[in-house]
Amino acid sequence: MTENEFLLADRIAKIKSINELYDLENNAYISYSGGKDSTVLSHFIDEALPKNKIPRVFINTGIEYKLLVAFVERERETTAYRL
């Protein structure tokens, strides 16, 4: 196992542990900006909890780049994200 694979497996295990403690699907939202951090977090959550229904919250204030808003729309259409 490579170091990156180990780190990924460790993060996924931590998400599963946190879910057991806090029942994330019923007690959490993911603030989703469409940036790299929230996108990676969403992918980690999906890997750890494949059938999760944790809502992602995106707020378009009108000052976001059009390209970013288009990316968020594509993510909403092509994933199971509840945006």
mmCIF file of the N, C-alpha and C atoms, coordinates in Angstrom:
data_MODEL
# 
_entry.id   MODEL 
# 
loop_
_atom_site.group_PDB 
_atom_site.id 
_atom_site.type_symbol 
_atom_site.label_atom_id 
_atom_site.label_alt_id 
_atom_site.label_comp_id 
_atom_site.label_asym_id 
_atom_site.label_entity_id 
_atom_site.label_seq_id 
_atom_site.pdbx_PDB_ins_code 
_atom_site.Cartn_x 
_atom_site.Cartn_y 
_atom_site.Cartn_z 
_atom_site.occupancy 
_atom_site.B_iso_or_equiv 
_atom_site.pdbx_formal_charge 
_atom_site.auth_seq_id 
_atom_site.auth_comp_id 
_atom_site.auth_asym_id 
_atom_site.auth_atom_id 
_atom_site.pdbx_PDB_model_num 
ATOM 1   N N  . MET A 1 1  ? 0.847   -1.171 0.000   1.00 0.00 ? 1  MET A N  1 
ATOM 2   C CA . MET A 1 1  ? 0.000   0.000  0.000   1.00 0.00 ? 1  MET A CA 1 
ATOM 3   C C  . MET A 1 1  ? 0.896   1.240  0.000   1.00 0.00 ? 1  MET A C  1 
ATOM 4   N N  . THR A 1 2  ? 0.610   2.150  -0.923  1.00 0.00 ? 2  THR A N  1 
ATOM 5   C CA . THR A 1 2  ? 1.391   3.385  -0.981  1.00 0.00 ? 2  THR A CA 1 
ATOM 6   C C  . THR A 1 2  ? 0.980   4.319  0.160   1.00 0.00 ? 2  THR A C  1 
ATOM 7   N N  . GLU A 1 3  ? 1.786   5.328  0.372   1.00 0.00 ? 3  GLU A N  1 
ATOM 8   C CA . GLU A 1 3  ? 1.479   6.290  1.431   1.00 0.00 ? 3  GLU A CA 1 
ATOM 9   C C  . GLU A 1 3  ? 0.148   6.990  1.159   1.00 0.00 ? 3  GLU A C  1 
ATOM 10  N N  . ASN A 1 4  ? -0.091  7.365  -0.105  1.00 0.00 ? 4  ASN A N  1 
ATOM 11  C CA . ASN A 1 4  ? -1.352  8.027  -0.453  1.00 0.00 ? 4  ASN A CA 1 
ATOM 12  C C  . ASN A 1 4  ? -2.546  7.112  -0.214  1.00 0.00 ? 4  ASN A C  1 
ATOM 13  N N  . GLU A 1 5  ? -2.407  5.841  -0.573  1.00 0.00 ? 5  GLU A N  1 
ATOM 14  C CA . GLU A 1 5  ? -3.493  4.883  -0.339  1.00 0.00 ? 5  GLU A CA 1 
ATOM 15  C C  . GLU A 1 5  ? -3.749  4.721  1.154   1.00 0.00 ? 5  GLU A C  1 
ATOM 16  N N  . PHE A 1 6  ? -2.677  4.691  1.928   1.00 0.00 ? 6  PHE A N  1 
ATOM 17  C CA . PHE A 1 6  ? -2.815  4.593  3.380   1.00 0.00 ? 6  PHE A CA 1 
ATOM 18  C C  . PHE A 1 6  ? -3.547  5.809  3.940   1.00 0.00 ? 6  PHE A C  1 
ATOM 19  N N  . LEU A 1 7  ? -3.153  7.004  3.494   1.00 0.00 ? 7  LEU A N  1 
ATOM 20  C CA . LEU A 1 7  ? -3.794  8.229  3.976   1.00 0.00 ? 7  LEU A CA 1 
ATOM 21  C C  . LEU A 1 7  ? -5.275  8.262  3.609   1.00 0.00 ? 7  LEU A C  1 
ATOM 22  N N  . LEU A 1 8  ? -5.596  7.847  2.390   1.00 0.00 ? 8  LEU A N  1 
ATOM 23  C CA . LEU A 1 8  ? -6.991  7.812  1.963   1.00 0.00 ? 8  LEU A CA 1 
ATOM 24  C C  . LEU A 1 8  ? -7.791  6.830  2.816   1.00 0.00 ? 8  LEU A C  1 
ATOM 25  N N  . ALA A 1 9  ? -7.246  5.638  3.029   1.00 0.00 ? 9  ALA A N  1 
ATOM 26  C CA . ALA A 1 9  ? -7.926  4.630  3.850   1.00 0.00 ? 9  ALA A CA 1 
ATOM 27  C C  . ALA A 1 9  ? -8.117  5.141  5.277   1.00 0.00 ? 9  ALA A C  1 
ATOM 28  N N  . ASP A 1 10 ? -7.124  5.851  5.797   1.00 0.00 ? 10 ASP A N  1 
ATOM 29  C CA . ASP A 1 10 ? -7.217  6.409  7.146   1.00 0.00 ? 10 ASP A CA 1 
ATOM 30  C C  . ASP A 1 10 ? -8.330  7.451  7.230   1.00 0.00 ? 10 ASP A C  1 
ATOM 31  N N  . ARG A 1 11 ? -8.424  8.340  6.244   1.00 0.00 ? 11 ARG A N  1 
ATOM 32  C CA . ARG A 1 11 ? -9.470  9.377  6.244   1.00 0.00 ? 11 ARG A CA 1 
ATOM 33  C C  . ARG A 1 11 ? -10.854 8.744  6.156   1.00 0.00 ? 11 ARG A C  1 
ATOM 34  N N  . ILE A 1 12 ? -10.975 7.729  5.327   1.00 0.00 ? 12 ILE A N  1 
ATOM 35  C CA . ILE A 1 12 ? -12.263 7.056  5.170   1.00 0.00 ? 12 ILE A CA 1 
ATOM 36  C C  . ILE A 1 12 ? -12.666 6.368  6.471   1.00 0.00 ? 12 ILE A C  1 
ATOM 37  N N  . ALA A 1 13 ? -11.708 5.734  7.137   1.00 0.00 ? 13 ALA A N  1 
ATOM 38  C CA . ALA A 1 13 ? -11.990 5.091  8.428   1.00 0.00 ? 13 ALA A CA 1 
ATOM 39  C C  . ALA A 1 13 ? -12.428 6.131  9.459   1.00 0.00 ? 13 ALA A C  1 
ATOM 40  N N  . LYS A 1 14 ? -11.800 7.305  9.449   1.00 0.00 ? 14 LYS A N  1 
ATOM 41  C CA . LYS A 1 14 ? -12.174 8.360  10.394  1.00 0.00 ? 14 LYS A CA 1 
ATOM 42  C C  . LYS A 1 14 ? -13.589 8.872  10.125  1.00 0.00 ? 14 LYS A C  1 
ATOM 43  N N  . ILE A 1 15 ? -13.936 9.020  8.861   1.00 0.00 ? 15 ILE A N  1 
ATOM 44  C CA . ILE A 1 15 ? -15.293 9.458  8.517   1.00 0.00 ? 15 ILE A CA 1 
ATOM 45  C C  . ILE A 1 15 ? -16.314 8.440  9.004   1.00 0.00 ? 15 ILE A C  1 
ATOM 46  N N  . LYS A 1 16 ? -16.019 7.156  8.823   1.00 0.00 ? 16 LYS A N  1 
ATOM 47  C CA . LYS A 1 16 ? -16.933 6.108  9.293   1.00 0.00 ? 16 LYS A CA 1 
ATOM 48  C C  . LYS A 1 16 ? -17.091 6.164  10.806  1.00 0.00 ? 16 LYS A C  1 
ATOM 49  N N  . SER A 1 17 ? -15.990 6.380  11.520  1.00 0.00 ? 17 SER A N  1 
ATOM 50  C CA . SER A 1 17 ? -16.047 6.481  12.985  1.00 0.00 ? 17 SER A CA 1 
ATOM 51  C C  . SER A 1 17 ? -16.868 7.684  13.426  1.00 0.00 ? 17 SER A C  1 
ATOM 52  N N  . ILE A 1 18 ? -16.657 8.807  12.771  1.00 0.00 ? 18 ILE A N  1 
ATOM 53  C CA . ILE A 1 18 ? -17.412 10.018 13.102  1.00 0.00 ? 18 ILE A CA 1 
ATOM 54  C C  . ILE A 1 18 ? -18.894 9.799  12.822  1.00 0.00 ? 18 ILE A C  1 
ATOM 55  N N  . ASN A 1 19 ? -19.200 9.115  11.725  1.00 0.00 ? 19 ASN A N  1 
ATOM 56  C CA . ASN A 1 19 ? -20.594 8.833  11.398  1.00 0.00 ? 19 ASN A CA 1 
ATOM 57  C C  . ASN A 1 19 ? -21.254 7.971  12.471  1.00 0.00 ? 19 ASN A C  1 
ATOM 58  N N  . GLU A 1 20 ? -20.521 6.997  12.987  1.00 0.00 ? 20 GLU A N  1 
ATOM 59  C CA . GLU A 1 20 ? -21.072 6.147  14.046  1.00 0.00 ? 20 GLU A CA 1 
ATOM 60  C C  . GLU A 1 20 ? -21.381 6.957  15.308  1.00 0.00 ? 20 GLU A C  1 
ATOM 61  N N  . LEU A 1 21 ? -20.550 7.929  15.601  1.00 0.00 ? 21 LEU A N  1 
ATOM 62  C CA . LEU A 1 21 ? -20.756 8.750  16.799  1.00 0.00 ? 21 LEU A CA 1 
ATOM 63  C C  . LEU A 1 21 ? -21.867 9.789  16.635  1.00 0.00 ? 21 LEU A C  1 
ATOM 64  N N  . TYR A 1 22 ? -21.933 10.409 15.465  1.00 0.00 ? 22 TYR A N  1 
ATOM 65  C CA . TYR A 1 22 ? -22.795 11.576 15.303  1.00 0.00 ? 22 TYR A CA 1 
ATOM 66  C C  . TYR A 1 22 ? -23.947 11.408 14.322  1.00 0.00 ? 22 TYR A C  1 
ATOM 67  N N  . ASP A 1 23 ? -24.075 10.250 13.682  1.00 0.00 ? 23 ASP A N  1 
ATOM 68  C CA . ASP A 1 23 ? -25.155 10.023 12.719  1.00 0.00 ? 23 ASP A CA 1 
ATOM 69  C C  . ASP A 1 23 ? -25.223 11.184 11.720  1.00 0.00 ? 23 ASP A C  1 
ATOM 70  N N  . LEU A 1 24 ? -24.182 11.319 10.936  1.00 0.00 ? 24 LEU A N  1 
ATOM 71  C CA . LEU A 1 24 ? -24.027 12.465 10.042  1.00 0.00 ? 24 LEU A CA 1 
ATOM 72  C C  . LEU A 1 24 ? -25.213 12.683 9.111   1.00 0.00 ? 24 LEU A C  1 
ATOM 73  N N  . GLU A 1 25 ? -25.819 11.610 8.623   1.00 0.00 ? 25 GLU A N  1 
ATOM 74  C CA . GLU A 1 25 ? -26.914 11.775 7.666   1.00 0.00 ? 25 GLU A CA 1 
ATOM 75  C C  . GLU A 1 25 ? -28.101 12.526 8.254   1.00 0.00 ? 25 GLU A C  1 
ATOM 76  N N  . ASN A 1 26 ? -28.274 12.441 9.549   1.00 0.00 ? 26 ASN A N  1 
ATOM 77  C CA . ASN A 1 26 ? -29.399 13.114 10.189  1.00 0.00 ? 26 ASN A CA 1 
ATOM 78  C C  . ASN A 1 26 ? -28.997 14.354 10.971  1.00 0.00 ? 26 ASN A C  1 
ATOM 79  N N  . ASN A 1 27 ? -27.704 14.627 11.047  1.00 0.00 ? 27 ASN A N  1 
ATOM 80  C CA . ASN A 1 27 ? -27.252 15.727 11.900  1.00 0.00 ? 27 ASN A CA 1 
ATOM 81  C C  . ASN A 1 27 ? -26.213 16.631 11.260  1.00 0.00 ? 27 ASN A C  1 
ATOM 82  N N  . ALA A 1 28 ? -26.020 16.555 9.960   1.00 0.00 ? 28 ALA A N  1 
ATOM 83  C CA . ALA A 1 28 ? -24.954 17.356 9.352   1.00 0.00 ? 28 ALA A CA 1 
ATOM 84  C C  . ALA A 1 28 ? -25.337 17.829 7.955   1.00 0.00 ? 28 ALA A C  1 
ATOM 85  N N  . TYR A 1 29 ? -24.695 18.881 7.554   1.00 0.00 ? 29 TYR A N  1 
ATOM 86  C CA . TYR A 1 29 ? -24.729 19.400 6.195   1.00 0.00 ? 29 TYR A CA 1 
ATOM 87  C C  . TYR A 1 29 ? -23.285 19.601 5.774   1.00 0.00 ? 29 TYR A C  1 
ATOM 88  N N  . ILE A 1 30 ? -23.035 19.607 4.471   1.00 0.00 ? 30 ILE A N  1 
ATOM 89  C CA . ILE A 1 30 ? -21.711 19.947 3.963   1.00 0.00 ? 30 ILE A CA 1 
ATOM 90  C C  . ILE A 1 30 ? -21.834 21.284 3.247   1.00 0.00 ? 30 ILE A C  1 
ATOM 91  N N  . SER A 1 31 ? -21.071 22.254 3.701   1.00 0.00 ? 31 SER A N  1 
ATOM 92  C CA . SER A 1 31 ? -21.019 23.531 3.015   1.00 0.00 ? 31 SER A CA 1 
ATOM 93  C C  . SER A 1 31 ? -20.220 23.316 1.736   1.00 0.00 ? 31 SER A C  1 
ATOM 94  N N  . TYR A 1 32 ? -20.887 23.418 0.600   1.00 0.00 ? 32 TYR A N  1 
ATOM 95  C CA . TYR A 1 32 ? -20.282 23.067 -0.683  1.00 0.00 ? 32 TYR A CA 1 
ATOM 96  C C  . TYR A 1 32 ? -20.099 24.320 -1.524  1.00 0.00 ? 32 TYR A C  1 
ATOM 97  N N  . SER A 1 33 ? -18.840 24.702 -1.710  1.00 0.00 ? 33 SER A N  1 
ATOM 98  C CA . SER A 1 33 ? -18.543 25.911 -2.481  1.00 0.00 ? 33 SER A CA 1 
ATOM 99  C C  . SER A 1 33 ? -18.221 25.604 -3.937  1.00 0.00 ? 33 SER A C  1 
ATOM 100 N N  . GLY A 1 34 ? -17.964 24.329 -4.226  1.00 0.00 ? 34 GLY A N  1 
ATOM 101 C CA . GLY A 1 34 ? -17.520 23.960 -5.562  1.00 0.00 ? 34 GLY A CA 1 
ATOM 102 C C  . GLY A 1 34 ? -16.012 24.049 -5.701  1.00 0.00 ? 34 GLY A C  1 
ATOM 103 N N  . GLY A 1 35 ? -15.345 24.467 -4.642  1.00 0.00 ? 35 GLY A N  1 
ATOM 104 C CA . GLY A 1 35 ? -13.884 24.527 -4.647  1.00 0.00 ? 35 GLY A CA 1 
ATOM 105 C C  . GLY A 1 35 ? -13.274 23.167 -4.358  1.00 0.00 ? 35 GLY A C  1 
ATOM 106 N N  . LYS A 1 36 ? -11.962 23.123 -4.363  1.00 0.00 ? 36 LYS A N  1 
ATOM 107 C CA . LYS A 1 36 ? -11.266 21.834 -4.206  1.00 0.00 ? 36 LYS A CA 1 
ATOM 108 C C  . LYS A 1 36 ? -11.518 21.188 -2.852  1.00 0.00 ? 36 LYS A C  1 
ATOM 109 N N  . ASP A 1 37 ? -11.554 21.966 -1.794  1.00 0.00 ? 37 ASP A N  1 
ATOM 110 C CA . ASP A 1 37 ? -11.708 21.382 -0.457  1.00 0.00 ? 37 ASP A CA 1 
ATOM 111 C C  . ASP A 1 37 ? -13.074 20.731 -0.269  1.00 0.00 ? 37 ASP A C  1 
ATOM 112 N N  . SER A 1 38 ? -14.140 21.456 -0.599  1.00 0.00 ? 38 SER A N  1 
ATOM 113 C CA . SER A 1 38 ? -15.472 20.882 -0.399  1.00 0.00 ? 38 SER A CA 1 
ATOM 114 C C  . SER A 1 38 ? -15.756 19.768 -1.403  1.00 0.00 ? 38 SER A C  1 
ATOM 115 N N  . THR A 1 39 ? -15.161 19.839 -2.584  1.00 0.00 ? 39 THR A N  1 
ATOM 116 C CA . THR A 1 39 ? -15.336 18.769 -3.567  1.00 0.00 ? 39 THR A CA 1 
ATOM 117 C C  . THR A 1 39 ? -14.638 17.501 -3.106  1.00 0.00 ? 39 THR A C  1 
ATOM 118 N N  . VAL A 1 40 ? -13.419 17.622 -2.613  1.00 0.00 ? 40 VAL A N  1 
ATOM 119 C CA . VAL A 1 40 ? -12.690 16.450 -2.104  1.00 0.00 ? 40 VAL A CA 1 
ATOM 120 C C  . VAL A 1 40 ? -13.405 15.878 -0.885  1.00 0.00 ? 40 VAL A C  1 
ATOM 121 N N  . LEU A 1 41 ? -13.860 16.739 0.023   1.00 0.00 ? 41 LEU A N  1 
ATOM 122 C CA . LEU A 1 41 ? -14.598 16.260 1.189   1.00 0.00 ? 41 LEU A CA 1 
ATOM 123 C C  . LEU A 1 41 ? -15.839 15.483 0.759   1.00 0.00 ? 41 LEU A C  1 
ATOM 124 N N  . SER A 1 42 ? -16.567 15.987 -0.206  1.00 0.00 ? 42 SER A N  1 
ATOM 125 C CA . SER A 1 42 ? -17.759 15.286 -0.690  1.00 0.00 ? 42 SER A CA 1 
ATOM 126 C C  . SER A 1 42 ? -17.408 13.925 -1.265  1.00 0.00 ? 42 SER A C  1 
ATOM 127 N N  . HIS A 1 43 ? -16.308 13.849 -2.004  1.00 0.00 ? 43 HIS A N  1 
ATOM 128 C CA . HIS A 1 43 ? -15.882 12.560 -2.559  1.00 0.00 ? 43 HIS A CA 1 
ATOM 129 C C  . HIS A 1 43 ? -15.446 11.603 -1.450  1.00 0.00 ? 43 HIS A C  1 
ATOM 130 N N  . PHE A 1 44 ? -14.760 12.117 -0.433  1.00 0.00 ? 44 PHE A N  1 
ATOM 131 C CA . PHE A 1 44 ? -14.383 11.270 0.714   1.00 0.00 ? 44 PHE A CA 1 
ATOM 132 C C  . PHE A 1 44 ? -15.625 10.727 1.417   1.00 0.00 ? 44 PHE A C  1 
ATOM 133 N N  . ILE A 1 45 ? -16.599 11.600 1.647   1.00 0.00 ? 45 ILE A N  1 
ATOM 134 C CA . ILE A 1 45 ? -17.845 11.177 2.298   1.00 0.00 ? 45 ILE A CA 1 
ATOM 135 C C  . ILE A 1 45 ? -18.527 10.093 1.462   1.00 0.00 ? 45 ILE A C  1 
ATOM 136 N N  . ASP A 1 46 ? -18.581 10.293 0.154   1.00 0.00 ? 46 ASP A N  1 
ATOM 137 C CA . ASP A 1 46 ? -19.216 9.298  -0.722  1.00 0.00 ? 46 ASP A CA 1 
ATOM 138 C C  . ASP A 1 46 ? -18.471 7.975  -0.714  1.00 0.00 ? 46 ASP A C  1 
ATOM 139 N N  . GLU A 1 47 ? -17.167 8.024  -0.611  1.00 0.00 ? 47 GLU A N  1 
ATOM 140 C CA . GLU A 1 47 ? -16.361 6.796  -0.555  1.00 0.00 ? 47 GLU A CA 1 
ATOM 141 C C  . GLU A 1 47 ? -16.589 6.071  0.773   1.00 0.00 ? 47 GLU A C  1 
ATOM 142 N N  . ALA A 1 48 ? -16.660 6.826  1.855   1.00 0.00 ? 48 ALA A N  1 
ATOM 143 C CA . ALA A 1 48 ? -16.819 6.227  3.180   1.00 0.00 ? 48 ALA A CA 1 
ATOM 144 C C  . ALA A 1 48 ? -18.250 5.767  3.438   1.00 0.00 ? 48 ALA A C  1 
ATOM 145 N N  . LEU A 1 49 ? -19.207 6.532  2.945   1.00 0.00 ? 49 LEU A N  1 
ATOM 146 C CA . LEU A 1 49 ? -20.631 6.262  3.198   1.00 0.00 ? 49 LEU A CA 1 
ATOM 147 C C  . LEU A 1 49 ? -21.371 6.268  1.862   1.00 0.00 ? 49 LEU A C  1 
ATOM 148 N N  . PRO A 1 50 ? -21.253 5.192  1.076   1.00 0.00 ? 50 PRO A N  1 
ATOM 149 C CA . PRO A 1 50 ? -21.733 5.187  -0.308  1.00 0.00 ? 50 PRO A CA 1 
ATOM 150 C C  . PRO A 1 50 ? -23.200 5.578  -0.505  1.00 0.00 ? 50 PRO A C  1 
ATOM 151 N N  . LYS A 1 51 ? -24.057 5.277  0.432   1.00 0.00 ? 51 LYS A N  1 
ATOM 152 C CA . LYS A 1 51 ? -25.481 5.582  0.247   1.00 0.00 ? 51 LYS A CA 1 
ATOM 153 C C  . LYS A 1 51 ? -25.924 6.775  1.089   1.00 0.00 ? 51 LYS A C  1 
ATOM 154 N N  . ASN A 1 52 ? -24.970 7.636  1.432   1.00 0.00 ? 52 ASN A N  1 
ATOM 155 C CA . ASN A 1 52 ? -25.303 8.751  2.317   1.00 0.00 ? 52 ASN A CA 1 
ATOM 156 C C  . ASN A 1 52 ? -26.250 9.737  1.648   1.00 0.00 ? 52 ASN A C  1 
ATOM 157 N N  . LYS A 1 53 ? -26.996 10.399 2.467   1.00 0.00 ? 53 LYS A N  1 
ATOM 158 C CA . LYS A 1 53 ? -27.918 11.422 2.002   1.00 0.00 ? 53 LYS A CA 1 
ATOM 159 C C  . LYS A 1 53 ? -27.623 12.752 2.705   1.00 0.00 ? 53 LYS A C  1 
ATOM 160 N N  . ILE A 1 54 ? -26.350 12.969 2.978   1.00 0.00 ? 54 ILE A N  1 
ATOM 161 C CA . ILE A 1 54 ? -25.957 14.214 3.645   1.00 0.00 ? 54 ILE A CA 1 
ATOM 162 C C  . ILE A 1 54 ? -26.105 15.363 2.646   1.00 0.00 ? 54 ILE A C  1 
ATOM 163 N N  . PRO A 1 55 ? -26.939 16.340 2.957   1.00 0.00 ? 55 PRO A N  1 
ATOM 164 C CA . PRO A 1 55 ? -27.132 17.442 2.015   1.00 0.00 ? 55 PRO A CA 1 
ATOM 165 C C  . PRO A 1 55 ? -25.890 18.315 1.900   1.00 0.00 ? 55 PRO A C  1 
ATOM 166 N N  . ARG A 1 56 ? -25.630 18.759 0.683   1.00 0.00 ? 56 ARG A N  1 
ATOM 167 C CA . ARG A 1 56 ? -24.589 19.747 0.425   1.00 0.00 ? 56 ARG A CA 1 
ATOM 168 C C  . ARG A 1 56 ? -25.299 21.082 0.245   1.00 0.00 ? 56 ARG A C  1 
ATOM 169 N N  . VAL A 1 57 ? -24.776 22.122 0.861   1.00 0.00 ? 57 VAL A N  1 
ATOM 170 C CA . VAL A 1 57 ? -25.400 23.434 0.780   1.00 0.00 ? 57 VAL A CA 1 
ATOM 171 C C  . VAL A 1 57 ? -24.501 24.353 -0.038  1.00 0.00 ? 57 VAL A C  1 
ATOM 172 N N  . PHE A 1 58 ? -25.043 24.875 -1.133  1.00 0.00 ? 58 PHE A N  1 
ATOM 173 C CA . PHE A 1 58 ? -24.338 25.848 -1.968  1.00 0.00 ? 58 PHE A CA 1 
ATOM 174 C C  . PHE A 1 58 ? -25.202 27.096 -2.017  1.00 0.00 ? 58 PHE A C  1 
ATOM 175 N N  . ILE A 1 59 ? -24.611 28.230 -1.701  1.00 0.00 ? 59 ILE A N  1 
ATOM 176 C CA . ILE A 1 59 ? -25.343 29.490 -1.737  1.00 0.00 ? 59 ILE A CA 1 
ATOM 177 C C  . ILE A 1 59 ? -24.719 30.371 -2.816  1.00 0.00 ? 59 ILE A C  1 
ATOM 178 N N  . ASN A 1 60 ? -25.506 30.642 -3.838  1.00 0.00 ? 60 ASN A N  1 
ATOM 179 C CA . ASN A 1 60 ? -25.055 31.514 -4.914  1.00 0.00 ? 60 ASN A CA 1 
ATOM 180 C C  . ASN A 1 60 ? -25.430 32.944 -4.544  1.00 0.00 ? 60 ASN A C  1 
ATOM 181 N N  . THR A 1 61 ? -24.442 33.688 -4.124  1.00 0.00 ? 61 THR A N  1 
ATOM 182 C CA . THR A 1 61 ? -24.674 35.073 -3.697  1.00 0.00 ? 61 THR A CA 1 
ATOM 183 C C  . THR A 1 61 ? -24.710 36.038 -4.874  1.00 0.00 ? 61 THR A C  1 
ATOM 184 N N  . GLY A 1 62 ? -24.410 35.519 -6.060  1.00 0.00 ? 62 GLY A N  1 
ATOM 185 C CA . GLY A 1 62 ? -24.399 36.366 -7.238  1.00 0.00 ? 62 GLY A CA 1 
ATOM 186 C C  . GLY A 1 62 ? -23.018 36.888 -7.592  1.00 0.00 ? 62 GLY A C  1 
ATOM 187 N N  . ILE A 1 63 ? -22.033 36.664 -6.720  1.00 0.00 ? 63 ILE A N  1 
ATOM 188 C CA . ILE A 1 63 ? -20.683 37.135 -7.027  1.00 0.00 ? 63 ILE A CA 1 
ATOM 189 C C  . ILE A 1 63 ? -19.739 35.980 -7.383  1.00 0.00 ? 63 ILE A C  1 
ATOM 190 N N  . GLU A 1 64 ? -20.273 34.750 -7.366  1.00 0.00 ? 64 GLU A N  1 
ATOM 191 C CA . GLU A 1 64 ? -19.441 33.607 -7.743  1.00 0.00 ? 64 GLU A CA 1 
ATOM 192 C C  . GLU A 1 64 ? -19.159 33.656 -9.243  1.00 0.00 ? 64 GLU A C  1 
ATOM 193 N N  . TYR A 1 65 ? -18.012 33.113 -9.619  1.00 0.00 ? 65 TYR A N  1 
ATOM 194 C CA . TYR A 1 65 ? -17.682 33.020 -11.034 1.00 0.00 ? 65 TYR A CA 1 
ATOM 195 C C  . TYR A 1 65 ? -18.701 32.130 -11.735 1.00 0.00 ? 65 TYR A C  1 
ATOM 196 N N  . LYS A 1 66 ? -19.074 32.505 -12.952 1.00 0.00 ? 66 LYS A N  1 
ATOM 197 C CA . LYS A 1 66 ? -20.046 31.709 -13.712 1.00 0.00 ? 66 LYS A CA 1 
ATOM 198 C C  . LYS A 1 66 ? -19.546 30.291 -13.940 1.00 0.00 ? 66 LYS A C  1 
ATOM 199 N N  . LEU A 1 67 ? -18.256 30.139 -14.159 1.00 0.00 ? 67 LEU A N  1 
ATOM 200 C CA . LEU A 1 67 ? -17.675 28.814 -14.371 1.00 0.00 ? 67 LEU A CA 1 
ATOM 201 C C  . LEU A 1 67 ? -17.847 27.947 -13.125 1.00 0.00 ? 67 LEU A C  1 
ATOM 202 N N  . LEU A 1 68 ? -17.677 28.534 -11.949 1.00 0.00 ? 68 LEU A N  1 
ATOM 203 C CA . LEU A 1 68 ? -17.852 27.800 -10.697 1.00 0.00 ? 68 LEU A CA 1 
ATOM 204 C C  . LEU A 1 68 ? -19.309 27.384 -10.510 1.00 0.00 ? 68 LEU A C  1 
ATOM 205 N N  . VAL A 1 69 ? -20.228 28.279 -10.788 1.00 0.00 ? 69 VAL A N  1 
ATOM 206 C CA . VAL A 1 69 ? -21.655 27.951 -10.666 1.00 0.00 ? 69 VAL A CA 1 
ATOM 207 C C  . VAL A 1 69 ? -22.011 26.838 -11.648 1.00 0.00 ? 69 VAL A C  1 
ATOM 208 N N  . ALA A 1 70 ? -21.468 26.886 -12.853 1.00 0.00 ? 70 ALA A N  1 
ATOM 209 C CA . ALA A 1 70 ? -21.718 25.829 -13.839 1.00 0.00 ? 70 ALA A CA 1 
ATOM 210 C C  . ALA A 1 70 ? -21.160 24.495 -13.349 1.00 0.00 ? 70 ALA A C  1 
ATOM 211 N N  . PHE A 1 71 ? -19.983 24.522 -12.716 1.00 0.00 ? 71 PHE A N  1 
ATOM 212 C CA . PHE A 1 71 ? -19.401 23.292 -12.161 1.00 0.00 ? 71 PHE A CA 1 
ATOM 213 C C  . PHE A 1 71 ? -20.305 22.711 -11.082 1.00 0.00 ? 71 PHE A C  1 
ATOM 214 N N  . VAL A 1 72 ? -20.796 23.558 -10.188 1.00 0.00 ? 72 VAL A N  1 
ATOM 215 C CA . VAL A 1 72 ? -21.679 23.093 -9.112  1.00 0.00 ? 72 VAL A CA 1 
ATOM 216 C C  . VAL A 1 72 ? -22.954 22.500 -9.710  1.00 0.00 ? 72 VAL A C  1 
ATOM 217 N N  . GLU A 1 73 ? -23.502 23.123 -10.729 1.00 0.00 ? 73 GLU A N  1 
ATOM 218 C CA . GLU A 1 73 ? -24.699 22.584 -11.387 1.00 0.00 ? 73 GLU A CA 1 
ATOM 219 C C  . GLU A 1 73 ? -24.417 21.214 -12.008 1.00 0.00 ? 73 GLU A C  1 
ATOM 220 N N  . ARG A 1 74 ? -23.255 21.074 -12.649 1.00 0.00 ? 74 ARG A N  1 
ATOM 221 C CA . ARG A 1 74 ? -22.890 19.763 -13.226 1.00 0.00 ? 74 ARG A CA 1 
ATOM 222 C C  . ARG A 1 74 ? -22.748 18.713 -12.139 1.00 0.00 ? 74 ARG A C  1 
ATOM 223 N N  . GLU A 1 75 ? -22.132 19.081 -11.018 1.00 0.00 ? 75 GLU A N  1 
ATOM 224 C CA . GLU A 1 75 ? -21.998 18.144 -9.899  1.00 0.00 ? 75 GLU A CA 1 
ATOM 225 C C  . GLU A 1 75 ? -23.376 17.718 -9.398  1.00 0.00 ? 75 GLU A C  1 
ATOM 226 N N  . ARG A 1 76 ? -24.283 18.658 -9.308  1.00 0.00 ? 76 ARG A N  1 
ATOM 227 C CA . ARG A 1 76 ? -25.637 18.351 -8.840  1.00 0.00 ? 76 ARG A CA 1 
ATOM 228 C C  . ARG A 1 76 ? -26.332 17.386 -9.795  1.00 0.00 ? 76 ARG A C  1 
ATOM 229 N N  . GLU A 1 77 ? -26.141 17.603 -11.089 1.00 0.00 ? 77 GLU A N  1 
ATOM 230 C CA . GLU A 1 77 ? -26.803 16.772 -12.093 1.00 0.00 ? 77 GLU A CA 1 
ATOM 231 C C  . GLU A 1 77 ? -26.174 15.395 -12.240 1.00 0.00 ? 77 GLU A C  1 
ATOM 232 N N  . THR A 1 78 ? -24.874 15.280 -12.018 1.00 0.00 ? 78 THR A N  1 
ATOM 233 C CA . THR A 1 78 ? -24.173 14.018 -12.300 1.00 0.00 ? 78 THR A CA 1 
ATOM 234 C C  . THR A 1 78 ? -23.840 13.207 -11.058 1.00 0.00 ? 78 THR A C  1 
ATOM 235 N N  . THR A 1 79 ? -24.186 13.717 -9.888  1.00 0.00 ? 79 THR A N  1 
ATOM 236 C CA . THR A 1 79 ? -23.939 12.981 -8.644  1.00 0.00 ? 79 THR A CA 1 
ATOM 237 C C  . THR A 1 79 ? -25.250 12.865 -7.884  1.00 0.00 ? 79 THR A C  1 
ATOM 238 N N  . ALA A 1 80 ? -25.197 12.171 -6.794  1.00 0.00 ? 80 ALA A N  1 
ATOM 239 C CA . ALA A 1 80 ? -26.386 12.049 -5.937  1.00 0.00 ? 80 ALA A CA 1 
ATOM 240 C C  . ALA A 1 80 ? -26.442 13.180 -4.917  1.00 0.00 ? 80 ALA A C  1 
ATOM 241 N N  . TYR A 1 81 ? -25.603 14.211 -5.087  1.00 0.00 ? 81 TYR A N  1 
ATOM 242 C CA . TYR A 1 81 ? -25.572 15.306 -4.123  1.00 0.00 ? 81 TYR A CA 1 
ATOM 243 C C  . TYR A 1 81 ? -26.928 15.985 -4.059  1.00 0.00 ? 81 TYR A C  1 
ATOM 244 N N  . ARG A 1 82 ? -27.369 16.219 -2.859  1.00 0.00 ? 82 ARG A N  1 
ATOM 245 C CA . ARG A 1 82 ? -28.577 17.011 -2.641  1.00 0.00 ? 82 ARG A CA 1 
ATOM 246 C C  . ARG A 1 82 ? -28.129 18.449 -2.451  1.00 0.00 ? 82 ARG A C  1 
ATOM 247 N N  . LEU A 1 83 ? -27.987 19.166 -3.539  1.00 0.00 ? 83 LEU A N  1 
ATOM 248 C CA . LEU A 1 83 ? -27.527 20.561 -3.495  1.00 0.00 ? 83 LEU A CA 1 
ATOM 249 C C  . LEU A 1 83 ? -28.703 21.507 -3.590  1.00 0.00 ? 83 LEU A C  1 
# 
